[in-house]
């Protein structure tokens, strides 16, 4: 880590305030000074980057990440992927997220029990590049629901994609095992999904006793639950049992919206629009011909989810980007599409979409007092962007527009501003 002064930058500080011209001094891994306007003051050992009016904003947080997914059209292949190759895939995906400006990420399920834990630890130890990361367990599910992808000719326990449990005691054992491995979050699949025959997105599969056991065991150890919850009943079930992070949240009614609003200061909602948008409108290459049952189901759920998110946004809930990327139709690295989806489908302004990825990102990472904003004393996770994201959110998809990517005060990608980059030092005595 070195000391860096960003000068001549247009600052989006992650508070919701209008952008302003100024300079930002980073010392060590934290922001030590934020100044409106001004000229750089010479000081010892500081690298000065004249950004020529580029935008400086907080690093972004992706709230629904599957680092172990392999951009395929189904998850069958990674059930059979050898562990060594799977670890290398996960390492590559972690680097890609940081390359794309996602300096923090929340794991939403992994494919093998310790993949997320190992990649988190390796990032923290500086062995591999990647975002700040909260490691997830594999999906815990029940027979017949999403995640029960047992291949009929292979041993059940070894090759089921999710961990299939039946009853509270099996749930207790599964949760305790994953917590022993060191995960930060326990993932439960409460609802079905339109991909699953006989277990569509409007269904609910896990018993209250099973969910209660999972949440109790998780909280005993100070960890957090995330849930796959598309159906109304699964959303209400998650809220009754105190789950913190709700994924999808597609189908609601007035009672469900009221329940969500009553807990808005405790929970995070991540709608994962990418799968719905891509398969509703561009799904033909993946077997979803226009007018097919699956395509119509995706379009219907997209409409329902948009209605829900607009209602929740008006009620002041924290809605974050996190698009279930890692499939053929929504590949790792395309995640910044989510900011545009939040504008189109959730009714946010571009500034609100950026706050969802930055300010709310710091909160979901459990670092609300030191991450996700450009403020003195906060961690120096920063993006230097060529252009104005508020005028065009799509520039955040263009890696060439990310001039600089800083995480924890160190450049992952250093700005190529050689002609205007100097190193100040005190004159000799």
Secondary structure, DSSP 8 states (H G I E B T S, - for coil): --EEEEEEEEEE-SSS---EEEEEEEETTEEEEEEES------TTEEEEE-TT-EEEE-EEEEEE-TT--SBSSSHHHHHS-HHHHHHHHHHHHHHHHHTTEEEEEE--BSSTTHHHHHHHHHHTTSS---EEE-EEEEEE-TTSTT----TTS-HHHH-SSEE--SHHHHHHHHHHHHHHT-SEEEEE-B--TTSTT--TT-B-S-HHHHHHHHHHHHHTT-EEEEEE-SHHHHHHHHHTT-SEEEE-----HHHHHHHHHTTTT-EEE--HHHHHHHHHS-GGGT--TTSHHHHHHHHHHHHHHHHHHHHHHTT--B-------BTTB-TT-TTHHHHHHHHHH---HHHHHHHHTHHHHHHTT-TTTSSS--TTSB--EEEESS-TTT-GGGGG-GGGEEEEEETTEEEE----GGGEEEE-----
